[in-house]
């Protein structure tokens, strides 16, 4: 039996941390305070 963790095991171990970071990004996006459509995002038309 191998003592080295496989990729699936590592993914399951890190999944809560990944989900926490995604939730933090969602909260930051919700607190942005501006609708995205009227903002000039740098595109030149």
C-alpha positions as CSV (number, residue, x, y, z in Angstrom):
1,X,0.0,0.0,0.0
2,X,1.2,3.5,-0.9
3,X,1.8,6.0,1.9
4,X,1.7,8.9,-0.6
5,X,-1.8,10.6,-0.7
6,X,-3.5,10.5,-4.1
7,X,-5.0,13.5,-5.8
8,X,-8.6,12.7,-4.8
9,X,-7.7,12.5,-1.2
10,X,-5.8,15.8,-1.3
11,X,-8.8,17.4,-3.1
12,X,-11.2,16.3,-0.4
13,X,-8.9,17.5,2.3
14,X,-8.6,21.0,0.7
15,X,-12.2,21.4,-0.5
16,X,-13.4,23.2,2.7
17,X,-10.6,25.8,2.3
18,X,-11.5,26.2,-1.4
19,X,-15.2,26.7,-0.6
20,X,-14.3,29.2,2.1
21,X,-12.3,31.3,-0.4
22,X,-15.1,31.1,-3.0
23,X,-17.6,32.4,-0.4
24,X,-15.3,35.2,0.6
25,X,-15.0,36.2,-3.1
26,X,-18.8,36.2,-3.3
27,X,-19.1,38.4,-0.3
28,X,-16.6,40.9,-1.7
29,X,-18.5,40.9,-5.0
30,X,-21.8,41.5,-3.2
31,X,-20.2,44.4,-1.3
32,X,-18.9,46.0,-4.5
33,X,-21.9,48.4,-4.4
34,X,-22.2,49.1,-8.1
35,X,-24.1,47.4,-10.9
36,X,-21.6,46.0,-13.4
37,X,-23.2,47.2,-16.6
38,X,-22.7,51.0,-16.3
39,X,-19.0,50.7,-15.3
40,X,-16.4,51.3,-18.0
41,X,-14.3,48.1,-17.9
42,X,-11.7,49.4,-20.4
43,X,-13.2,48.0,-23.6
44,X,-12.8,50.3,-26.6
45,X,-15.8,50.2,-28.8
